[in-house]
Amino acid sequence: MKASQTLATNLQMVLTDLIELQLQGKQAHWNIVGPNFRDLHLQLDELVAAARAFADEAAERMRALHALPDGRSATIAAGTRLEPFPEGLTATKDAVKLITARVERTVQTMRDVHDQVDEEDPTTADLLHAFIARLEQLAWMINAETMTAEAAVSEPAQD
């Protein structure tokens, strides 16, 4: 199968945000300070590893479909849908919010292109499903670093 231009463009959007997510995750990893530093530091490495693996998988899928992935820094900077990560030291509490928002934005990119991807290539959509599930899990785990029991979503009452 050869990817249409639409499929190639959609996968490039996913790839771009995954590469940017791994870069921003590493930036946060190097510059966080404060309570729960070690836990968050390690979680950020876990996120970076996942984003890197997913980016590689997405790019290799593009090549399998005869599309050309573009991971050059200028392409990533120009095309990412993620907000820039602030420079300098970042408090762990702030980093949790910043990174969670970026993971959620990356997932939203995948959701935005999902239906078009699925229409043309359900196999590639299956990859997106796996990426989404893992990234949502990581976002939940990172966000839990600063949650309180009062702020957590409670289960609906069962009758």
Backbone as ProteinMPNN parsed JSONL, in Angstrom:
{"seq_chain_A": "MKASQTLATNLQMVLTDLIELQLQGKQAHWNIVGPNFRDLHLQLDELVAAARAFADEAAERMRALHALPDGRSATIAAGTRLEPFPEGLTATKDAVKLITARVERTVQTMRDVHDQVDEEDPTTADLLHAFIARLEQLAWMINAETMTAEAAVSEPAQD", "coords_chain_A": {"N_chain_A": [[0.84, -1.18, 0.0], [0.428, 2.237, -0.732], [0.776, 5.309, 0.829], [-1.626, 7.923, 0.773], [-1.438, 11.466, 0.051], [-2.812, 12.792, 2.055], [-2.832, 10.91, 4.175], [-0.057, 10.705, 4.601], [0.511, 13.359, 5.378], [-1.026, 13.565, 7.721], [0.237, 11.635, 9.33], [2.743, 12.798, 9.487], [2.135, 15.033, 11.038], [1.561, 13.796, 13.49], [4.05, 12.591, 13.989], [5.684, 14.886, 14.176], [4.68, 16.157, 16.525], [5.219, 14.156, 18.396], [8.029, 14.049, 18.348], [8.595, 16.643, 19.23], [7.416, 16.472, 21.761], [9.112, 14.641, 23.045], [11.454, 16.171, 23.113], [10.677, 18.377, 24.671], [9.996, 17.042, 26.996], [12.502, 16.146, 27.834], [13.763, 18.609, 28.227], [12.278, 19.554, 30.422], [12.93, 17.522, 32.246], [15.672, 17.997, 32.708], [15.591, 20.444, 33.993], [13.874, 20.677, 36.183], [12.918, 21.492, 39.538], [12.414, 21.071, 43.043], [9.772, 19.822, 45.271], [9.156, 16.301, 45.13], [11.014, 15.881, 43.17], [12.756, 13.717, 42.311], [10.989, 11.58, 41.678], [9.421, 12.751, 39.618], [11.43, 13.425, 37.822], [12.29, 10.883, 37.007], [9.885, 9.925, 35.923], [9.602, 11.634, 33.767], [11.692, 10.803, 32.143], [10.658, 8.319, 31.466], [8.428, 9.101, 29.962], [9.735, 10.449, 27.855], [11.131, 8.315, 26.696], [8.979, 6.762, 25.79], [7.74, 8.55, 23.963], [9.812, 8.825, 22.149], [10.092, 6.193, 21.183], [7.548, 5.875, 20.031], [7.624, 7.866, 18.073], [9.611, 6.839, 16.416], [8.37, 4.487, 15.604], [6.149, 5.556, 14.247], [7.444, 6.96, 12.164], [8.749, 4.87, 10.86], [6.541, 3.428, 10.043], [5.494, 5.238, 8.232], [7.499, 5.098, 6.252], [7.156, 2.448, 5.492], [4.819, 2.74, 4.169], [5.577, 4.126, 2.003], [5.883, 6.848, 2.356], [7.534, 9.919, 3.244], [9.09, 10.568, 6.172], [9.787, 13.491, 8.113], [12.035, 14.592, 10.23], [13.596, 16.76, 10.803], [15.011, 19.476, 12.637], [14.118, 22.105, 11.985], [11.725, 21.547, 10.683], [10.259, 20.372, 12.73], [10.127, 22.462, 14.624], [8.672, 24.353, 13.144], [6.279, 23.033, 12.642], [5.068, 21.894, 14.911], [2.325, 21.354, 17.157], [2.421, 21.819, 19.77], [2.744, 23.972, 22.58], [5.552, 26.135, 23.208], [8.058, 25.083, 25.544], [8.83, 26.575, 28.654], [11.901, 28.378, 29.224], [14.718, 27.893, 31.449], [14.807, 27.178, 35.023], [12.229, 25.093, 36.345], [9.574, 24.755, 38.542], [8.589, 21.728, 40.124], [5.813, 21.311, 40.463], [4.732, 23.111, 38.598], [5.898, 22.081, 36.285], [4.629, 19.613, 36.09], [2.018, 20.382, 35.345], [2.59, 21.713, 32.916], [3.804, 19.698, 31.334], [1.839, 17.698, 31.347], [-0.183, 19.024, 29.931], [1.059, 19.165, 27.447], [1.369, 16.501, 26.727], [-1.317, 15.816, 26.545], [-2.018, 17.5, 24.409], [-0.539, 16.351, 22.35], [-1.801, 13.869, 22.207], [-4.293, 14.808, 21.402], [-3.723, 15.693, 18.812], [-3.366, 13.208, 17.593], [-5.948, 12.169, 17.897], [-7.325, 14.025, 16.354], [-6.535, 13.414, 13.736], [-7.225, 10.81, 13.503], [-9.659, 9.6, 12.39], [-9.475, 10.05, 9.609], [-7.082, 8.7, 9.125], [-7.801, 6.098, 9.876], [-9.763, 5.531, 8.019], [-8.321, 5.26, 5.652], [-6.227, 3.518, 6.334], [-6.513, 1.124, 8.467], [-4.646, -0.357, 9.926], [-2.57, 1.431, 10.556], [-4.078, 3.156, 12.099], [-4.48, 1.512, 14.283], [-1.952, 1.618, 15.444], [-1.979, 4.272, 16.311], [-3.965, 4.055, 18.265], [-2.669, 2.522, 20.232], [-0.566, 4.272, 20.903], [-2.021, 6.455, 21.925], [-3.327, 5.281, 24.156], [-1.149, 4.646, 25.851], [0.117, 7.155, 26.184], [-1.945, 8.613, 27.407], [-2.095, 7.21, 29.793], [0.447, 7.787, 30.874], [0.195, 10.576, 31.134], [-1.786, 10.736, 33.091], [-0.427, 9.524, 35.24], [1.755, 11.26, 35.626], [0.398, 13.657, 36.171], [-0.807, 12.937, 38.555], [1.122, 13.381, 40.43], [0.794, 15.859, 41.636], [-1.799, 15.944, 42.428], [-4.564, 16.023, 44.723], [-6.49, 14.085, 47.045], [-9.001, 15.219, 47.286], [-9.259, 16.586, 44.913], [-9.235, 14.662, 43.004], [-10.939, 12.768, 40.515], [-13.98, 11.369, 41.307], [-15.572, 8.172, 41.453], [-18.731, 7.461, 39.924], [-21.655, 7.18, 41.921], [-22.832, 3.964, 42.798], [-25.845, 2.272, 42.451]], "CA_chain_A": [[0.0, 0.0, 0.0], [1.116, 3.521, -0.768], [0.014, 6.34, 1.537], [-2.061, 9.13, 0.069], [-0.846, 12.689, 0.621], [-3.527, 13.068, 3.309], [-2.307, 10.017, 5.208], [1.318, 11.114, 4.888], [0.452, 14.623, 6.118], [-1.533, 13.268, 9.064], [1.278, 10.944, 10.084], [3.795, 13.778, 9.76], [1.681, 15.833, 12.183], [1.76, 12.962, 14.677], [5.494, 12.478, 14.177], [6.192, 16.184, 14.621], [4.341, 16.379, 17.933], [5.936, 13.172, 19.216], [9.42, 14.49, 18.481], [8.585, 17.822, 20.101], [7.114, 16.015, 23.12], [10.312, 14.072, 23.662], [12.388, 17.264, 23.376], [10.193, 19.149, 25.816], [10.107, 16.18, 28.181], [13.898, 16.173, 28.266], [14.006, 19.949, 28.763], [11.719, 19.56, 31.773], [13.728, 16.567, 33.022], [16.932, 18.613, 33.088], [15.453, 21.745, 34.659], [12.883, 20.742, 37.26], [13.404, 21.607, 40.914], [11.37, 21.146, 44.049], [9.232, 18.59, 45.856], [8.944, 15.152, 44.233], [11.957, 15.988, 42.059], [13.263, 12.435, 41.796], [9.891, 10.851, 41.041], [9.07, 13.399, 38.358], [12.608, 13.282, 36.968], [12.236, 9.534, 36.436], [8.693, 9.823, 35.077], [9.862, 12.355, 32.52], [12.492, 9.903, 31.309], [9.731, 7.308, 30.958], [7.667, 9.77, 28.905], [10.645, 10.691, 26.733], [11.379, 7.021, 26.05], [7.76, 6.374, 25.067], [7.579, 9.451, 22.816], [10.862, 8.493, 21.169], [9.733, 4.918, 20.553], [6.373, 6.092, 19.185], [8.067, 8.637, 16.909], [10.314, 5.916, 15.542], [7.368, 3.589, 15.023], [5.366, 6.328, 13.278], [8.295, 7.239, 11.005], [8.962, 3.619, 10.138], [5.273, 3.107, 9.38], [5.441, 6.112, 7.062], [8.375, 4.537, 5.222], [6.523, 1.223, 4.995], [3.744, 3.18, 3.278], [6.233, 4.905, 0.944], [5.847, 8.28, 2.677], [8.833, 10.367, 3.744], [9.044, 11.295, 7.441], [10.722, 14.611, 8.205], [12.319, 14.873, 11.628], [14.575, 17.831, 10.934], [14.653, 20.43, 13.689], [13.329, 23.214, 11.426], [10.38, 21.028, 10.413], [9.59, 20.17, 14.023], [9.847, 23.79, 15.19], [7.645, 25.035, 12.353], [5.034, 22.291, 12.511], [4.478, 21.332, 16.125], [1.113, 21.951, 17.713], [2.675, 22.003, 21.199], [3.261, 25.273, 23.011], [6.956, 26.027, 23.63], [8.309, 24.875, 26.971], [9.579, 27.736, 29.144], [13.318, 28.161, 29.515], [15.123, 28.077, 32.832], [14.331, 26.215, 36.015], [10.778, 24.981, 36.453], [9.129, 24.055, 39.748], [7.985, 20.441, 39.788], [4.359, 21.468, 40.352], [4.474, 23.754, 37.306], [6.301, 21.149, 35.229], [3.566, 18.612, 35.964], [0.953, 20.992, 34.547], [3.091, 21.992, 31.574], [4.024, 18.448, 30.596], [0.539, 17.051, 31.159], [-0.846, 19.734, 28.827], [1.715, 18.825, 26.182], [0.996, 15.117, 26.404], [-2.715, 15.87, 26.1], [-2.039, 18.124, 23.076], [-0.034, 15.33, 21.431], [-2.902, 12.914, 22.04], [-5.337, 15.471, 20.619], [-3.306, 15.622, 17.408], [-3.675, 11.851, 17.129], [-7.405, 12.055, 17.795], [-7.76, 14.876, 15.247], [-6.263, 12.772, 12.445], [-7.569, 9.385, 13.604], [-10.698, 9.098, 11.482], [-8.933, 10.007, 8.246], [-6.093, 7.615, 9.091], [-8.523, 4.822, 9.956], [-10.473, 5.344, 6.754], [-7.385, 4.81, 4.621], [-5.342, 2.439, 6.769], [-6.826, 0.712, 9.833], [-3.44, -0.833, 10.614], [-1.925, 2.602, 11.128], [-4.954, 3.635, 13.179], [-4.199, 0.675, 15.455], [-0.768, 2.187, 16.097], [-2.418, 5.467, 17.035], [-4.684, 3.606, 19.466], [-1.673, 2.127, 21.238], [0.123, 5.486, 21.345], [-2.96, 7.223, 22.743], [-3.536, 4.609, 25.44], [0.049, 4.774, 26.699], [0.336, 8.556, 26.527], [-2.952, 9.009, 28.399], [-1.671, 6.623, 31.066], [1.571, 8.575, 31.377], [-0.322, 11.888, 31.562], [-2.463, 10.516, 34.376], [0.57, 9.245, 36.273], [2.506, 12.491, 35.887], [-0.52, 14.599, 36.801], [-1.089, 12.474, 39.924], [2.177, 13.882, 41.319], [0.362, 17.056, 42.36], [-3.226, 15.865, 42.753], [-4.978, 15.685, 46.077], [-7.65, 13.195, 47.035], [-10.19, 16.033, 47.097], [-9.317, 17.024, 43.528], [-9.319, 13.506, 42.117], [-12.281, 12.457, 40.013], [-14.553, 10.24, 42.043], [-16.407, 7.26, 40.673], [-20.154, 7.71, 40.134], [-22.276, 6.306, 42.934], [-23.48, 2.763, 42.271], [-27.089, 1.956, 43.171]], "C_chain_A": [[0.884, 1.243, 0.0], [0.222, 4.566, -0.12], [-0.401, 7.454, 0.594], [-1.348, 10.326, 0.694], [-1.514, 13.032, 1.955], [-2.994, 12.2, 4.434], [-0.889, 10.413, 5.585], [1.354, 12.397, 5.722], [-0.013, 14.395, 7.552], [-0.471, 12.576, 9.913], [2.446, 11.869, 10.392], [3.409, 14.666, 10.936], [1.899, 15.073, 13.488], [3.248, 12.87, 14.997], [6.079, 13.767, 14.737], [5.902, 16.41, 16.1], [5.03, 15.374, 18.847], [7.402, 13.572, 19.405], [9.504, 15.691, 19.405], [8.304, 17.429, 21.545], [8.353, 15.428, 23.781], [11.338, 15.157, 23.972], [11.955, 18.072, 24.602], [10.254, 18.335, 27.103], [11.521, 16.183, 28.72], [14.26, 17.533, 28.844], [13.477, 20.054, 30.191], [12.559, 18.69, 32.695], [15.009, 17.217, 33.55], [16.757, 19.815, 34.015], [14.377, 21.831, 35.731], [13.583, 20.829, 38.611], [12.197, 21.586, 41.843], [10.903, 19.793, 44.542], [8.947, 17.532, 44.782], [9.874, 15.179, 43.026], [12.3, 14.62, 41.485], [12.168, 11.646, 41.077], [9.556, 11.439, 39.672], [10.208, 13.279, 37.352], [12.59, 11.925, 36.262], [11.02, 9.351, 35.526], [8.899, 10.531, 33.742], [10.736, 11.522, 31.591], [11.619, 8.81, 30.696], [8.896, 7.881, 29.806], [8.53, 9.978, 27.664], [10.901, 9.396, 25.967], [10.167, 6.575, 25.233], [7.582, 7.236, 23.825], [8.603, 9.13, 21.735], [10.522, 7.2, 20.432], [8.544, 5.089, 19.615], [6.74, 6.881, 17.932], [8.767, 7.717, 15.913], [9.335, 4.979, 14.843], [6.532, 4.304, 13.958], [6.179, 6.591, 12.009], [8.528, 5.969, 10.182], [7.683, 3.155, 9.437], [5.125, 3.965, 8.129], [6.293, 5.542, 5.933], [7.782, 3.259, 4.643], [5.408, 1.546, 4.011], [4.264, 4.095, 2.166], [6.051, 6.413, 1.119], [7.197, 8.645, 3.293], [8.68, 11.147, 5.045], [10.099, 12.398, 7.448], [10.894, 14.976, 9.676], [13.353, 15.956, 11.829], [14.074, 18.889, 11.915], [13.802, 21.584, 13.163], [11.893, 22.782, 11.149], [9.6, 20.88, 11.706], [9.199, 21.514, 14.619], [8.707, 24.488, 14.458], [6.294, 24.342, 12.419], [4.381, 21.79, 13.775], [3.238, 22.084, 16.563], [1.274, 22.186, 19.221], [3.176, 23.423, 21.464], [4.733, 25.096, 23.388], [7.056, 25.812, 25.139], [9.144, 26.046, 27.469], [11.05, 27.391, 29.405], [13.571, 28.363, 30.998], [14.581, 26.992, 33.744], [12.814, 26.261, 36.1], [10.446, 24.205, 37.713], [8.403, 22.768, 39.351], [6.476, 20.561, 39.607], [3.98, 22.101, 39.013], [4.804, 22.815, 36.156], [5.24, 20.078, 35.015], [2.453, 19.163, 35.081], [1.384, 21.202, 33.102], [3.226, 20.717, 30.74], [2.706, 17.723, 30.36], [-0.208, 17.698, 29.996], [-0.238, 19.361, 27.481], [1.443, 17.382, 25.765], [-0.436, 15.102, 25.867], [-2.829, 16.503, 24.713], [-1.554, 17.123, 22.017], [-1.114, 14.291, 21.153], [-4.006, 13.538, 21.195], [-4.987, 15.49, 19.133], [-3.657, 14.257, 16.838], [-5.173, 11.66, 16.958], [-7.935, 12.871, 16.601], [-7.581, 14.196, 13.892], [-6.784, 11.339, 12.383], [-8.547, 8.908, 12.537], [-10.208, 9.03, 10.038], [-7.91, 8.888, 8.098], [-6.81, 6.274, 9.034], [-9.245, 4.504, 8.649], [-9.55, 4.772, 5.676], [-6.589, 3.577, 5.043], [-5.607, 2.071, 8.23], [-5.611, 0.194, 10.617], [-2.698, 0.327, 11.266], [-2.773, 3.197, 12.249], [-4.747, 2.808, 14.442], [-2.952, 1.161, 16.191], [-1.147, 3.42, 16.903], [-3.148, 5.093, 18.317], [-3.706, 3.265, 20.572], [-0.93, 3.348, 21.777], [-0.762, 6.284, 22.298], [-3.124, 6.588, 24.119], [-2.346, 4.804, 26.368], [0.281, 6.224, 27.098], [-0.694, 9.056, 27.538], [-2.618, 8.427, 29.766], [-0.528, 7.433, 31.676], [1.122, 9.952, 31.857], [-1.003, 11.768, 32.914], [-1.44, 10.334, 35.494], [1.385, 10.485, 36.617], [1.625, 13.49, 36.621], [-0.824, 14.221, 38.252], [-0.039, 12.955, 40.916], [1.708, 15.076, 42.154], [-1.12, 17.031, 42.73], [-3.424, 15.608, 44.244], [-6.203, 14.793, 45.979], [-8.943, 13.972, 46.775], [-10.372, 16.436, 45.626], [-9.478, 15.869, 42.536], [-10.776, 13.281, 41.697], [-12.795, 11.252, 40.76], [-15.438, 9.412, 41.108], [-17.877, 7.605, 40.924], [-20.712, 6.726, 41.161], [-22.997, 5.143, 42.245], [-24.722, 2.493, 43.1], [-27.21, 0.48, 43.411]], "O_chain_A": [[1.934, 1.287, 0.641], [-0.95, 4.695, -0.473], [0.368, 7.877, -0.269], [-0.726, 10.201, 1.75], [-0.852, 13.51, 2.876], [-2.731, 12.696, 5.53], [-0.553, 10.454, 6.769], [2.139, 12.506, 6.664], [0.544, 14.967, 8.488], [-0.305, 12.902, 11.088], [3.075, 11.743, 11.442], [4.264, 15.016, 11.75], [2.367, 15.643, 14.474], [3.655, 13.052, 16.145], [6.882, 13.736, 15.669], [6.792, 16.814, 16.849], [5.391, 15.719, 19.972], [7.946, 13.446, 20.502], [10.382, 15.757, 20.266], [8.895, 17.998, 22.463], [8.613, 15.693, 24.954], [12.025, 15.076, 24.99], [12.773, 18.404, 25.46], [10.531, 18.876, 28.173], [11.722, 16.22, 29.934], [14.981, 17.611, 29.838], [14.156, 20.585, 31.069], [12.865, 19.095, 33.816], [15.384, 17.011, 34.704], [17.681, 20.166, 34.748], [14.002, 22.927, 36.147], [14.684, 20.312, 38.799], [11.105, 22.023, 41.479], [11.525, 18.762, 44.283], [8.545, 17.858, 43.665], [9.577, 14.585, 41.989], [12.145, 14.399, 40.284], [12.395, 11.107, 39.994], [9.424, 10.71, 38.689], [9.971, 13.057, 36.165], [12.846, 11.839, 35.061], [11.11, 8.701, 34.484], [8.418, 10.068, 32.708], [10.537, 11.536, 30.376], [11.817, 8.422, 29.544], [8.687, 7.211, 28.794], [8.089, 9.709, 26.547], [10.889, 9.383, 24.736], [10.312, 6.071, 24.119], [7.303, 6.713, 22.746], [8.291, 9.163, 20.544], [10.647, 7.12, 19.21], [8.526, 4.516, 18.526], [6.227, 6.6, 16.849], [8.538, 7.81, 14.707], [9.456, 4.713, 13.647], [6.24, 3.739, 12.903], [5.659, 6.457, 10.901], [8.504, 6.004, 8.952], [7.742, 2.557, 8.363], [4.683, 3.48, 7.087], [5.855, 5.507, 4.782], [7.889, 3.011, 3.442], [5.085, 0.744, 3.135], [3.485, 4.754, 1.477], [6.065, 7.162, 0.142], [7.912, 7.78, 3.8], [8.189, 12.276, 5.027], [11.171, 12.25, 6.861], [10.016, 15.586, 10.286], [13.933, 16.066, 12.909], [12.876, 19.158, 12.008], [12.856, 22.0, 13.832], [10.955, 23.553, 11.354], [8.419, 21.221, 11.771], [8.067, 21.689, 15.071], [7.872, 25.141, 15.084], [5.261, 24.995, 12.268], [3.25, 21.306, 13.732], [3.119, 23.293, 16.364], [0.361, 22.696, 19.87], [3.93, 23.991, 20.674], [5.125, 24.021, 23.841], [6.229, 26.307, 25.905], [10.073, 26.474, 26.783], [11.387, 26.261, 29.758], [12.744, 28.93, 31.711], [13.977, 26.019, 33.293], [12.196, 27.315, 35.949], [10.976, 23.116, 37.931], [7.686, 22.738, 38.351], [5.919, 19.966, 38.684], [3.02, 21.676, 38.371], [4.075, 22.759, 35.166], [4.981, 19.68, 33.879], [1.994, 18.479, 34.166], [0.632, 20.903, 32.174], [2.81, 20.673, 29.582], [2.484, 17.188, 29.273], [-0.799, 17.002, 29.17], [-0.953, 19.255, 26.485], [1.304, 17.089, 24.578], [-0.725, 14.454, 24.861], [-3.665, 16.075, 23.917], [-2.105, 17.063, 20.917], [-1.318, 13.883, 20.01], [-4.595, 12.858, 20.354], [-5.866, 15.32, 18.287], [-4.184, 14.158, 15.73], [-5.618, 11.055, 15.983], [-8.876, 12.454, 15.926], [-8.401, 14.388, 12.994], [-6.781, 10.725, 11.316], [-8.287, 7.916, 11.856], [-10.492, 8.066, 9.326], [-7.872, 8.206, 7.073], [-6.458, 5.413, 8.227], [-9.322, 3.348, 8.234], [-9.95, 3.913, 4.891], [-6.308, 2.7, 4.226], [-4.995, 2.642, 9.133], [-5.571, 0.305, 11.843], [-2.248, 0.214, 12.407], [-2.233, 3.688, 13.241], [-4.828, 3.337, 15.551], [-2.9, 1.121, 17.421], [-0.697, 3.596, 18.035], [-2.967, 5.744, 19.346], [-3.89, 3.672, 21.719], [-0.691, 3.445, 22.981], [-0.308, 6.735, 23.349], [-3.067, 7.282, 25.134], [-2.524, 5.096, 27.551], [0.614, 6.492, 28.253], [-0.358, 9.835, 28.429], [-2.835, 9.08, 30.787], [-0.546, 7.727, 32.871], [1.613, 10.444, 32.873], [-0.811, 12.616, 33.785], [-1.575, 10.921, 36.568], [1.672, 10.728, 37.789], [2.064, 14.105, 37.593], [-1.07, 15.095, 39.082], [-0.282, 12.94, 42.123], [2.187, 15.272, 43.271], [-1.635, 18.0, 43.288], [-2.56, 15.05, 44.921], [-6.873, 14.754, 44.947], [-9.863, 13.465, 46.133], [-11.497, 16.604, 45.156], [-9.817, 16.083, 41.372], [-11.709, 13.574, 42.445], [-12.118, 10.227, 40.837], [-15.968, 9.909, 40.114], [-18.229, 8.004, 42.034], [-20.275, 5.578, 41.24], [-23.682, 5.328, 41.238], [-24.656, 2.487, 44.329], [-28.191, 0.03, 44.002]]}, "name": "protein", "num_of_chains": 1, "seq": "MKASQTLATNLQMVLTDLIELQLQGKQAHWNIVGPNFRDLHLQLDELVAAARAFADEAAERMRALHALPDGRSATIAAGTRLEPFPEGLTATKDAVKLITARVERTVQTMRDVHDQVDEEDPTTADLLHAFIARLEQLAWMINAETMTAEAAVSEPAQD"}
